[in-house]
Amino acid sequence: MTNESVFIFSEDQLKYKFNSHHPFNQLRLKVTLDLLRRLGAINNQQIVQPRYASDEELQLIHDSGYINAVKLAGSDQLSPEKAENFGLGTEDTPIFPGMHEASALLVGGTLTAVDYVMTGKAKHALNLGGGLHHGFKGKASGFCIYNDSSVAIKYLQEKYKVRVLYVDTDAHHGDGVQWSFYDDPDVCTLSIHETGRYLFPGTGNINERGQGKGYGYSFNIPVDAFTEDESWLEAYRTSLSEVAAFFKPDVILTQNGADSHYLDPLTHLSSTMKIYQEIPKLAHSIAHQYCDGKWIAVGGGGYDIWRVVPRAWSLLWLEMTDNTCPLPDIPEDWLKEWQKNAPVPLPSSWDDPTDLYPPIPRKAEITEKNAQTIEKALYPIRSHRKSM
């Protein structure tokens, strides 16, 4: 049986849990799936169990010594001194029992999505448990132990011999993925994120364009703090349209962090649910325009797990399954079920109120600065077109 779209999920994905007060909380996966079920927007035939990534697959990106350190840390056999060398046991990435297995499952979920799409079992595949874009070859970083997107892209290259466009709309720069393929002309990375002047990881400047044969295949759009919907969407629509036309990928992999929203507690952008209605639409269109529909999507950041993430990620699945017009109401039974757990009132509408935040005093300045950033970031593509 072939599904147009598949949803990778297992309750075991919730075992990727640092501690009870850490902002990265995979309960958001369960809350999102429950919203989709109560909407009648997903059935059991569309839900696919993830597999575990093997050590050999993890080694497509990660050092074997690092993988072994993660295993030892998860079984309480790694000293604090050695753990620190690998970015483990930090405030951002604390050690927790079974961390290797939990992390390998998230990577395996993205590899499951890859295989479903590339073997024709599905046109599109979504693994919301993935999107851990800060993981490095030999070091954990920014809540990320293994980098599932980097592993998946290398897996796509080696197993399926394809050119991959990676699109990252998380508020944080997709640094781990960018550096993994910085010298590779067969992988094009595009990251639209809050400027690193104020936000981790501090990278993602427009002059990070790649190196060697990969020069010109890395694109960054660092938008200013307090950027609002219209300016953010201008950056996204313009850059993705032009980068896709330039690169002409065989497959698109999108990272869908939901932390650019005004309510996210870790970032400083001022977008609303409007961008999360638009992000998947263009990605879907690009996939069909250039990739015969081949679209793999993963999750990422998103730290308001009650008001923002379930709506944003549900909209992604609704677009992926062509189930968007008109949007059904958010079910009363979902609100009733989760309100007793949520420390904030749950939204009953897909749209945010118009008075969600006070007017941004520097709006015109921010908009103009972002427009200049887009121009500079895309200058190599545009200058090449003019010279042809």
N, C-alpha and C positions, 0 to 999 in steps of 0.2 A: 504494500500500500504506500502511495506517495502523498505526502502532505505539501501544500503550497508553502507552509511555514511550520517550523517546529520550535518548541519552547523547552530548553534544557533545564531540568530542575530535579533536585532531590532534597529531602529534609536534611541529609548529611551535609549539604552546603552551608547549613547554619552552624556547623562545628568550627568554621573559621571565625573564632571569637577570642579576642585578646583578653578582655575582662568586662565586668558588668558596667563599668563607667566609661569605657573607651568609646569615642564617637563613631568608629566603624562598627556598624551593627547590622548583621545579615538577617535579622528579623524582617527587615524591609523586603526581602525576597518573598517571604511567606505572606506578608500584608498585601503586597502587590498581586501575587497570584490569587489570593482570596478575593480581591476586588475584581479581577478578571473573571473569576468563576461566577461570582454573584451577578456580574453583568451578562453572563451567558456568552462571553467572548472567547472562551477556550474550552476544549473538551479533552478527555483523557487520552485520546488518540494523538493529540498534538503535543503531549508532554512526553519528553524523552529523558531517560535516566542518564546522567553523566557517568563516564568511566574515570578511572584514575590514570593520570599521565605516568608513564614508566620513567625510570631514572634515565634511560637512553633518550627519551623524548625531552625531558627537562634539560639534558646536556646539549640539546641543540642551541641553547642560550647560556645556561648556567654551568659554572665550574663544578666538577665532581666534589671537590673539597668543600665547597659551599653547601651543596646538597647534603653531604654527610654531616656538616655542622648543624643544619636545620634538623636533621634526624636526631642527633645527639641532644640538641636543645629541647626538643619536644619530649624527650624521655629523661630530662633532668640530668644529663651527663656531660654538659658543656659548661666550663667555668665562665664566670662573668667576664673575665678578661678576654678570653677567646671569643665569647659571644659578641662583645663590643666590636671586635675587628670585622665581624660579618654584619654589623648593623642590627644585631639581635639583642633583645633585652633592654632596648631604649624606651623612652616615653612613647614615641610614635609606634614602635613595633615591639611590644613586649613578648616575652616567651609564654607559650601556653602548651598544655599537654597535647600531643598528637598533631603538632603544627605541620609537620611534613605531610602527613596523610591528608589533613584538611586542605592544605595548599595545593597538593597534587590533584585533588579532586576538582578544584576550581580550574586548574589548567586543563585537566582532562575534559571538563565540560565544554571548554572552548574548542578543543580538538574534536570532540563529538560533533559540535556544530559545524566545524570545517568539513568533516567527512560526510555529513548529511547533505551539505550543499554541493560539494565537489563530486559526489557520486550520483547526483541527480535525485536523491531521495526527497529533497526539498529545495525550493528556490531560495528560501530565506531561513535563517536559524538565529535564535536569540538565547544567549547565556548571560543572564543578568548577574550571575555569581562571579563572572569574570570582569575584566577591565582594570586589573591591578597594574597600572602602567608605570609605576615608579620603581619596580624591581630591577636590579642590575645583575650583571654577570656573576658577581661574587659577593653581593651585598643586598640586604633588605633595606627598604627606604619607604617612608611615607605610607605606612600601613600595609605595604606590599612585600610579600616574601618571595614568591615566584611571579614572574611576569608572563601571564598567560597569553597576552596579545603577541609579544615578541616570539614566544615559543610557537604559537600558531602560525605566524607569518613565515618563520623558518621552515616549519612543517609543510606549509602550502608550497613553498619554493622547492623543497626537496622531493616531496611526494607527488605534487601535481604540476610542477614546472610553470608556475603562473607569476605574473606581475601583480603586485598588491598595492592598492591605495588604502592607507590607514588614515582615518579621520577621527580626531579626538576633540570633543566639545566639552570636556571636563573643565571646570574653572582653573584647575592646576595644570601646568604644562606637562605634556606626555613625554617626559624626559627619557625614561627608560627605553621606550620603544624607539624614539628618535636616535639615541646613541647606539642602539643595537644595529641600526641599518644606515648609519651616517655616511658610509662609503659605498653604499649599494645602489646602483642606478635602477634596479628592478623592484625597489620598494620606495614608494613616495609617501612621506608623512606630512600631514597637515594638522596643526594644533591651534585651536582658537581658545585662548585662556586669558585670565586676568594677568596683567603685567607682573613680572617677578619683583618689581620694586617693593611690593607690599606682601607678597604671598609666596609660600613654599611652592616649588623648589628654587625659585629665584632665577631660573633659566627660561629659555623660549624667546629670545630676542630675535628680531627680524634678520639679523646678520648671521644667524645659525642656519646656513644653507646647505650643509653637507660638506664632504671633503673627498678628494681624489675623484674616482669615477662617479661617486655619489653626489658631487657638487651640483646644486641646482634641483635636488630632489627632496629637500627638506624645507617646509614652509611653516612659518609661525606668524600668528596674528595676536600679539599681546595687547588686549584692549585695556583701557584705563579703568581704574576703580570707579564704581558707581555708574558704569555703563548701563543704559536702559535698553529695552526691547528693540527699538527701531535701529539703533546703532549696532547692537550685537548682531541682529539679523542681516544687516547690510554687510558686515564682515563675513558672516557665514555664507550667505548666498553668493556673494561676489567671489570669495576665495575658492569655495568648493566647485563652483561652476567652471572657473577658469583653470584650476589645477586639474580637474578631471579631464577637461578638453585637451590640456597639455600632455597629460600622462597616459590617458586612454588605458585604464587598468583592465585586467582580466577578472578581478574580483575586488570587492570593496569590504573592508572591515572597519566598522564604526565603534568607537568607544563612547558611551552615552552617560557620562557622569552627570548627575542632576544637582550639582552644587553651584551653578551660576545664578540660582534663584535668590531673590532678595532675602528670603527667610532662612537661607542656609547659615548656620552659625559659624562656619569656618572661613567664609569668603566675603568679598566686599563689592559684589556686583548687584545691580538693581533690575534684574530681569524678572519676568513673571511667567506664568504658564504659557503665555503666547509663544515663547521660543520653543517650548517642548511640543507644541502642536506643529511647529514648522520644521524643526530639525529632521524628524524622520521622513517627512514628505520629500525633501530634496534628495536625501540619501537613497530613498526608494527609487526615485526618478533616475538618478545617476546609475544605480545598479542595473536598471533595465536598459538605459541608453547605451552603456558601454560594456556591461558584464553579463549579458543575457540573464539578468535578474539575480546573479550570484551576490548575495548580501549576507554577511555574518555580522551580528551585532552583539556587543557585550555591555555590561553595566559600567561601574566605576564609582566615583565619589557620589556623595549625596548624604547629608548628615541631618537634615530634617526628615526623619524617616516616617513621619506621620502626615504632614501637610503637603509635602512636595514630592518625595520619591514615588509613592504609589501612583499618584496621578501622572507624573512625567513618564514613568516606565510603562504604565498601562497604555498611554497614548502611543508609545513606540510600538507595542504589540498590536494595537488597533490599526495602525498604519500598515504594519507588516502583513496584516491579514485582510486589508482592504475593507475595514469595518469601522469607518470613521464618520459617515454622514447619515443622519444627524447623530451627534453624540448622545448616548442614553444618559439619563440622570444617574448620579452616583447613588447606588442602592442604599435605602434606609437600613437594611439589615447589616450591611457592611459597616456603616457608621455606628450602629448600636453595638456591634460585636467588638470593634476596636477602640471605641471611645473610652471604655472602662480601663484600657491599658495606656492610652495616650495622655501625656501631661498637658496637652494643649487642645483647644477645640478643633475637631476635624472639619475640613471644608466640605460643604454639601454641593459645591459647583465645580465644574472643570476650570472655569475662569476665576481669576483672582479679582477681588474688589478693586475699583478704580482708585480708592484711597489707601491702597496697601502700604504705601510709604509717602512721606512728605516730599514736596517738589525738590528735585536736585538742583542746587543753585548754579552749578557749573555745567549744566546740560549742554549748552551750545559749544562751550570750550571742549568738553569731552567728546562730543560728536565730531567736531572738526579734527581733533587729535587722532581719533580712531580712523577717520577717512584718510589722513595722511599716512598712518601706519599701513592701511590696506594698500595704498598706492606704492609705498616703498617695498612691502613684502612681495607684491606681485610684479614689480618692475622687470625682473628678468624675463618673465613670460611675455609681458606686454611689449618689451623692447625687441624680443625675438620675433614676435608677430609682425611688428612694424617693418623689420628688416627683410622680411620674406617677400 
